[in-house]
């Protein structure tokens, strides 16, 4: 029997292994979790049937993640937790950007599932805040430009890493 009083969490991210484990941990904690790989699908799912919390992976790609947070916040009050492992730039850059575009909380990866589950449970107990004041279109566009630069830096770092591995004879690795 499906309980209707269970909290619902949407996870937007394409790391199937990590987010699959997170979904399982949330289910064990009594929280329904849905995973989508793309921001547009997440925004559509949330608009169709709002979630209590949306978790956004900031590294898939950065601009898309930032645009997803903005679209979610503009759709009405919703709690947003941004996650980042930082890749080339370090998580702080991604998470600062997430805060500026409306994320209510941020967390660096990796972290234990128990720590993350407790953080999510605390967020679910808080009322959803509205979109931050002072985010006019000009400021948002400047932040999205910053996200583009982060995406470019990540791509360059991945290409350099692939070249270094190839030069060491380790074989070619995906740059995506």
Secondary structure as GFF3:
##gff-version 3
##sequence-region A 1 176
A	DSSP	beta_strand	8	12	.	.	.	ID=ss1
A	DSSP	alpha_helix	16	28	.	.	.	ID=ss2
A	DSSP	beta_strand	32	36	.	.	.	ID=ss3
A	DSSP	alpha_helix	39	48	.	.	.	ID=ss4
A	DSSP	beta_strand	53	57	.	.	.	ID=ss5
A	DSSP	alpha_helix	62	74	.	.	.	ID=ss6
A	DSSP	beta_strand	79	84	.	.	.	ID=ss7
A	DSSP	alpha_helix	91	100	.	.	.	ID=ss8
A	DSSP	beta_strand	105	108	.	.	.	ID=ss9
A	DSSP	alpha_helix	113	125	.	.	.	ID=ss10
A	DSSP	alpha_helix	137	167	.	.	.	ID=ss11
###
